[in-house]
């Protein structure tokens, strides 16, 4: 009986330099900062109707708890879903201090990120970043 010898591949991938690894890590960190700020911009974009505040959500949650006491089963399940939605919305809200911190981080990295990725002032504006923030970041029209 013949036995097969399997050829082992010994091709090595060239190792990345420390500088290259550091550049990749910096890019990931900057991307995370940009993403976090843009998510805040999107979440706080003006919408039609009344703006919800943590206080208004808390008030509605209290009203839902009262309404549930006398609600029929179908209404009760709708109220439960509304309560879950409101709790999720409340949990996702950022405090003014958190928004300021994210903005400061964005300002610190946005210029390098823009230059490296060829992102223009107009592109940032279209996603909702204010001209004042872009000016602080050093991104001109």
C-alpha positions as CSV (number, residue, x, y, z in Angstrom):
1,X,0.0,0.0,0.0
2,X,1.4,3.4,-1.0
3,X,1.3,6.2,1.5
4,X,0.9,9.8,0.4
5,X,3.2,12.4,1.7
6,X,1.5,15.8,2.1
7,X,3.5,18.7,1.2
8,X,3.5,21.3,3.9
9,X,3.2,24.9,2.8
10,X,5.8,27.0,4.5
11,X,5.0,30.3,2.8
12,X,5.2,33.0,5.4
13,X,3.3,36.2,5.2
14,X,5.5,39.2,5.5
15,X,5.3,40.6,9.0
16,X,3.9,44.1,9.5
17,X,6.2,46.7,10.9
18,X,5.4,48.2,14.3
19,X,4.8,51.5,12.5
20,X,2.2,49.8,10.2
21,X,0.5,48.1,13.1
22,X,0.4,51.4,15.0
23,X,-1.1,53.2,11.9
24,X,-3.8,50.5,11.7
25,X,-4.5,50.9,15.4
26,X,-4.7,54.7,15.1
27,X,-7.1,54.4,12.2
28,X,-9.4,52.0,14.1
29,X,-9.4,54.4,17.1
30,X,-10.1,57.4,15.0
31,X,-12.8,55.6,13.1
32,X,-14.5,54.7,16.4
33,X,-14.4,58.3,17.6
34,X,-15.9,59.5,14.3
35,X,-18.6,56.8,14.4
36,X,-19.5,57.6,18.0
37,X,-19.9,61.3,17.2
38,X,-21.8,60.8,14.0
39,X,-24.2,58.5,15.9
40,X,-24.8,61.3,18.4
41,X,-25.4,63.8,15.6
42,X,-27.9,61.5,14.0
43,X,-29.7,60.8,17.3
44,X,-30.0,64.5,18.1
45,X,-30.9,65.7,14.6
46,X,-34.1,67.9,14.8
47,X,-37.2,66.0,14.1
48,X,-40.8,66.9,13.7
49,X,-42.9,67.2,16.8
50,X,-41.9,67.7,20.4
51,X,-38.4,66.9,21.4
52,X,-38.3,64.1,24.0
53,X,-36.4,64.7,27.2
54,X,-35.5,62.3,30.0
55,X,-38.1,64.1,32.1
56,X,-40.9,63.8,29.5
57,X,-40.1,60.1,29.0
58,X,-40.2,59.5,32.8
59,X,-43.5,61.3,32.9
60,X,-44.9,59.0,30.2
61,X,-43.6,55.9,31.9
62,X,-45.5,56.9,35.0
63,X,-48.6,57.4,33.0
64,X,-48.2,54.0,31.4
65,X,-48.0,52.3,34.7
66,X,-51.2,53.9,35.8
67,X,-53.0,53.1,32.6
68,X,-51.9,49.4,32.8
69,X,-53.9,48.9,36.0
70,X,-57.2,49.2,34.1
71,X,-56.2,48.3,30.6
72,X,-57.7,45.4,28.6
73,X,-55.3,42.8,27.4
74,X,-54.7,44.2,23.9
75,X,-54.1,47.7,25.3
76,X,-51.9,46.3,28.0
77,X,-49.6,44.6,25.5
78,X,-49.4,47.9,23.5
79,X,-48.5,49.8,26.7
80,X,-45.9,47.2,27.6
81,X,-44.3,47.7,24.2
82,X,-44.4,51.4,24.5
83,X,-42.8,51.2,27.9
84,X,-40.0,49.0,26.5
85,X,-39.4,51.4,23.6
86,X,-39.3,54.4,26.0
87,X,-36.8,52.6,28.3
88,X,-34.6,51.8,25.4
89,X,-34.8,55.4,24.2
90,X,-34.0,56.7,27.7
91,X,-31.0,54.3,28.0
92,X,-29.6,55.5,24.7
93,X,-29.8,59.2,25.5
94,X,-26.5,61.0,26.0
95,X,-26.0,63.6,28.7
96,X,-24.8,67.0,27.6
97,X,-21.4,66.2,29.2
98,X,-21.2,63.0,27.1
99,X,-22.0,64.9,23.9
100,X,-19.4,67.5,24.7
101,X,-16.8,64.8,25.3
102,X,-17.6,63.1,22.1
103,X,-17.4,66.4,20.2
104,X,-14.0,67.2,21.7
105,X,-12.7,63.8,20.6
106,X,-14.1,64.3,17.1
107,X,-12.5,67.8,16.8
108,X,-9.2,66.2,17.8
109,X,-9.2,63.6,15.0
110,X,-11.5,64.8,12.3
111,X,-9.0,66.8,10.3
112,X,-6.5,63.8,10.0
113,X,-9.4,61.5,9.3
114,X,-10.8,63.8,6.6
115,X,-7.4,64.3,4.9
116,X,-6.7,60.6,4.9
117,X,-10.1,59.6,3.6
118,X,-10.7,62.6,1.3
119,X,-13.8,63.7,3.1
120,X,-14.9,67.3,2.4
121,X,-16.6,70.0,4.5
122,X,-19.7,69.5,2.4
123,X,-19.8,65.7,3.1
124,X,-19.5,66.4,6.9
125,X,-22.3,69.0,6.6
126,X,-24.6,66.6,4.8
127,X,-24.4,64.1,7.6
128,X,-25.3,66.8,10.1
129,X,-22.0,68.0,11.6
130,X,-22.3,71.7,12.4
131,X,-20.0,74.3,10.7
132,X,-18.9,75.5,14.2
133,X,-17.6,72.0,15.0
134,X,-15.9,71.6,11.6
135,X,-14.2,75.0,12.1
136,X,-12.9,73.9,15.5
137,X,-11.6,70.7,13.8
138,X,-9.8,72.8,11.2
139,X,-11.9,71.7,8.3
140,X,-12.7,74.6,6.0
141,X,-15.3,75.1,3.3
